[in-house]
């Protein structure tokens, strides 16, 4: 028999035994619409397409067929349609019988869920599009869409697998901090390949700082010595301290002058002896 989706118009060829005498709910694998399909004997005298509510034709082994082309003269013989596997047909018949018994027992209770029909939970849009694409590719290759459907994966496992594809944010932050803390590289402090030794501080920068500090202190002391008089006039309270400081500096200058003269005399004597 042929089933036509009242929503999108997709047509399916299914065995007559798939639909029990009491009818069953079916779902379009193209658009996901579900409706109640009556048995062919009960449909006599009624329209072929029932405009009733929305289920999974692919789960029942039903084949999606394209709309029939308009007849052409001398059309080639149509290719033989692939027959349903006997084992699948047997399973479908058992499910149809179980569905018929359940409907007879619960007649009058309205539309109820049928978990034994394999009706899947509502899918989100990306998952449904991916499943439809896989089914279309399988039909183009002549394969059964049920054979290529992967096992369902929980939302937690899917989100965890997506997280594994992304780099660790903590590792990125630590590498960025390490890069910002490093000082500019110099020619003599590159590490050898594979070494993890931290670069030692440059001794030249420490010597330069100490030398500049000594020059600054000497300049300040010299300025205080040279301008001791004006400073004492401006600040009379510093006059005794400045006087002692000037006396010490004068004594140091005299001692240094005497040593320099003695050194010069010694050098002259050494020069005369050498000649």
C-alpha positions as CSV (number, residue, x, y, z in Angstrom):
1,X,0.0,0.0,0.0
2,X,1.1,3.6,-0.4
3,X,1.1,6.2,2.4
4,X,1.1,9.9,1.7
5,X,2.1,12.5,4.3
6,X,-0.7,15.0,4.7
7,X,1.8,17.7,5.7
8,X,4.6,17.6,3.1
9,X,3.1,15.2,0.5
10,X,6.0,12.6,0.8
11,X,4.9,9.1,-0.4
12,X,5.9,5.8,1.0
13,X,5.5,2.2,-0.2
14,X,4.9,-0.2,2.7
15,X,3.7,-3.8,2.9
16,X,0.0,-4.3,3.7
17,X,0.8,-6.2,6.9
18,X,2.5,-3.2,8.5
19,X,-0.8,-1.5,9.2
20,X,-3.0,-3.6,11.5
21,X,-6.8,-3.8,11.0
22,X,-7.3,-1.4,13.9
23,X,-4.9,1.1,12.3
24,X,-1.8,2.7,13.8
25,X,0.1,5.9,14.3
26,X,2.8,6.6,11.7
27,X,5.4,9.4,11.4
28,X,6.8,11.0,8.2
29,X,10.6,10.6,8.2
30,X,10.8,13.7,5.9
31,X,9.1,16.4,8.1
32,X,8.3,14.5,11.3
33,X,4.5,14.9,11.0
34,X,2.5,12.2,12.8
35,X,-1.0,10.9,11.8
36,X,-3.2,7.9,12.4
37,X,-3.3,5.5,9.4
38,X,-6.2,3.2,8.9
39,X,-6.1,-0.3,7.5
40,X,-6.6,-0.4,3.7
41,X,-9.9,-2.3,4.1
42,X,-11.2,0.4,6.4
43,X,-10.2,3.1,3.9
44,X,-12.6,1.9,1.2
45,X,-14.9,4.8,0.2
46,X,-12.8,7.4,2.1
47,X,-10.2,9.8,0.7
48,X,-6.7,8.4,0.4
49,X,-5.0,11.1,2.4
50,X,-6.3,11.6,6.0
51,X,-5.7,15.1,7.4
52,X,-5.2,14.0,11.0
53,X,-2.6,14.9,13.7
54,X,1.8,13.9,13.4
55,X,5.3,9.8,13.7
56,X,8.4,7.5,12.3
57,X,8.0,5.8,8.9
58,X,11.7,5.1,8.7
59,X,11.4,3.1,12.0
60,X,8.8,0.8,10.3
61,X,11.1,0.2,7.3
62,X,9.0,2.2,5.0
63,X,10.6,3.6,1.8
64,X,10.3,7.2,0.8
65,X,9.6,7.5,-2.9
66,X,9.7,10.6,-5.0
67,X,6.6,12.0,-6.6
68,X,5.7,10.1,-9.7
69,X,6.8,11.8,-12.9
70,X,4.3,12.5,-15.6
71,X,4.1,9.5,-18.1
72,X,6.3,9.8,-21.1
73,X,5.9,7.9,-24.4
74,X,8.1,4.9,-24.7
75,X,9.3,5.2,-21.1
76,X,12.0,2.8,-20.0
77,X,11.0,0.0,-17.7
78,X,11.0,1.2,-14.1
79,X,13.8,-0.3,-11.9
80,X,12.6,-3.0,-9.6
81,X,12.0,-1.7,-6.1
82,X,14.1,-3.2,-3.3
83,X,12.0,-5.6,-1.3
84,X,11.8,-5.4,2.5
85,X,14.0,-7.8,4.4
86,X,11.9,-10.8,5.7
87,X,13.3,-10.5,9.2
88,X,12.4,-6.8,9.4
89,X,8.9,-7.6,8.0
90,X,8.4,-10.2,10.7
91,X,9.4,-7.8,13.4
92,X,7.0,-5.2,12.0
93,X,4.2,-7.7,11.9
94,X,4.8,-8.6,15.6
95,X,4.8,-4.9,16.5
96,X,1.6,-4.3,14.5
97,X,-0.1,-7.2,16.3
98,X,1.0,-5.9,19.7
99,X,-0.3,-2.5,18.8
100,X,-3.6,-3.9,17.8
101,X,-4.0,-5.7,21.1
102,X,-3.1,-2.6,23.0
103,X,-5.6,-0.5,21.1
104,X,-8.4,-3.0,21.7
105,X,-7.6,-3.0,25.4
106,X,-7.5,0.8,25.7
107,X,-10.2,1.7,23.2
108,X,-11.8,5.0,23.9
109,X,-8.9,6.5,25.9
110,X,-7.9,8.9,23.2
111,X,-4.5,9.2,21.6
112,X,-1.8,7.7,23.8
113,X,1.9,7.3,23.5
114,X,3.2,4.1,22.0
115,X,6.7,3.5,23.3
116,X,6.9,0.0,21.6
117,X,6.6,1.7,18.2
118,X,10.0,3.2,18.6
119,X,8.7,6.8,18.5
120,X,11.7,8.9,19.3
121,X,11.7,11.9,21.6
122,X,11.3,15.3,19.9
123,X,14.6,16.3,18.3
124,X,16.1,19.7,18.1
125,X,16.5,21.4,14.8
126,X,20.2,20.7,14.2
127,X,19.9,17.0,15.2
128,X,16.8,16.5,12.9
129,X,18.6,18.1,9.9
130,X,21.7,15.9,10.4
131,X,19.5,12.8,10.7
132,X,17.6,13.7,7.5
133,X,20.8,14.3,5.6
134,X,22.2,10.9,6.6
135,X,18.9,9.2,5.6
136,X,19.0,11.0,2.2
137,X,22.6,9.9,1.5
138,X,21.7,6.4,2.5
139,X,18.8,6.3,0.1
140,X,21.0,7.7,-2.7
141,X,23.5,4.8,-2.1
142,X,20.7,2.3,-1.9
143,X,21.3,1.5,1.7
144,X,18.8,1.1,4.6
145,X,18.6,4.4,6.6
146,X,18.3,2.4,9.8
147,X,21.7,0.9,9.3
148,X,23.5,4.2,9.2
149,X,21.8,5.9,12.1
150,X,24.3,6.2,15.0
151,X,23.4,5.3,18.5
152,X,21.8,8.1,20.5
153,X,24.2,10.2,22.6
154,X,23.1,12.0,25.7
155,X,23.3,15.8,25.8
156,X,25.8,15.7,28.6
157,X,28.2,13.4,26.6
158,X,27.8,15.5,23.4
159,X,28.6,18.8,25.3
160,X,31.6,17.1,27.0
161,X,33.0,15.9,23.6
162,X,32.6,19.5,22.2
163,X,34.4,20.9,25.2
164,X,37.3,18.4,24.6
165,X,37.7,19.9,21.1
166,X,38.4,23.4,22.6
167,X,41.7,24.4,24.3
168,X,41.8,24.8,28.0
169,X,41.2,28.4,29.0
170,X,43.4,28.0,32.1
171,X,46.4,26.9,30.0
172,X,45.9,29.9,27.7
173,X,45.7,32.3,30.6
174,X,48.9,30.9,32.2
175,X,50.8,31.1,28.9
176,X,49.7,34.7,28.4
177,X,50.8,35.7,31.9
178,X,54.1,34.0,31.5
179,X,54.7,35.8,28.2
180,X,53.8,39.2,29.7
181,X,56.1,38.7,32.7
182,X,59.1,38.0,30.6
183,X,61.5,40.9,30.1
184,X,62.8,41.7,26.6
185,X,65.3,39.1,25.4
186,X,69.0,39.8,25.0
187,X,71.6,38.1,22.9
188,X,73.4,36.5,25.8
189,X,70.4,35.1,27.8
190,X,68.8,32.7,25.4
191,X,68.2,29.3,26.9
192,X,69.6,26.3,25.1
193,X,67.0,23.9,23.6
194,X,65.3,21.7,26.2
195,X,66.7,23.7,29.2
196,X,64.3,25.0,31.9
197,X,66.8,27.2,33.7
198,X,65.5,30.7,34.4
199,X,67.6,33.6,33.0
200,X,69.9,35.1,35.6
201,X,69.7,38.9,36.2
202,X,72.2,40.9,34.1
203,X,75.2,41.9,36.4
204,X,75.9,44.9,34.1
205,X,72.7,46.6,35.1
206,X,73.6,46.3,38.8
207,X,77.1,47.8,38.3
208,X,75.6,50.6,36.3
209,X,73.1,51.5,39.0
210,X,75.7,51.4,41.8
211,X,78.1,53.6,39.8
212,X,75.5,56.2,39.1
213,X,74.4,56.2,42.7
214,X,78.0,56.8,43.9
215,X,78.4,59.7,41.4
216,X,75.2,61.2,42.7
217,X,76.3,61.0,46.3
218,X,79.7,62.5,45.5
219,X,78.0,65.4,43.6
220,X,75.7,66.1,46.5
221,X,78.6,66.1,49.0
222,X,80.7,68.4,46.7
223,X,77.7,70.8,46.4
224,X,77.3,70.9,50.1
225,X,81.1,71.6,50.6
226,X,81.2,74.3,47.9
227,X,78.1,76.1,49.1
228,X,78.6,75.6,52.8
229,X,78.8,79.4,53.4
230,X,75.5,80.4,51.6
231,X,73.7,77.4,53.2
232,X,74.9,78.4,56.7
233,X,73.7,82.0,56.0
234,X,70.3,80.7,54.9
235,X,70.0,78.2,57.7
236,X,72.0,79.3,60.8
237,X,71.1,76.2,62.7
238,X,73.3,74.1,60.2
239,X,76.3,76.4,60.7
240,X,78.1,74.2,63.3
241,X,77.5,71.0,61.3
242,X,78.6,72.6,58.0
243,X,81.7,74.0,59.7
244,X,82.7,70.5,60.9
245,X,82.0,69.0,57.5
246,X,84.1,71.7,55.7
247,X,87.0,71.0,58.2
248,X,86.9,67.3,57.6
249,X,86.9,67.8,53.8
250,X,89.8,70.2,54.0
251,X,91.8,67.7,56.0
252,X,91.0,65.0,53.5
253,X,92.1,67.2,50.7
254,X,95.4,68.0,52.4
255,X,96.1,64.4,53.1
256,X,95.3,63.5,49.5
257,X,97.5,66.3,48.2
258,X,100.4,65.1,50.3
259,X,100.0,61.5,49.0
260,X,99.8,62.6,45.5
261,X,103.0,64.7,45.9
262,X,104.8,61.8,47.5
263,X,103.7,59.5,44.6
264,X,105.0,62.0,42.1
265,X,108.4,62.2,43.8
266,X,108.6,58.5,43.9
267,X,107.8,58.2,40.2
268,X,110.5,60.8,39.4
269,X,113.1,58.9,41.4
270,X,112.1,55.7,39.6
271,X,112.4,57.4,36.3
272,X,115.9,58.8,37.1
273,X,117.1,55.4,38.3
274,X,115.9,53.8,35.1
275,X,117.7,56.3,32.9
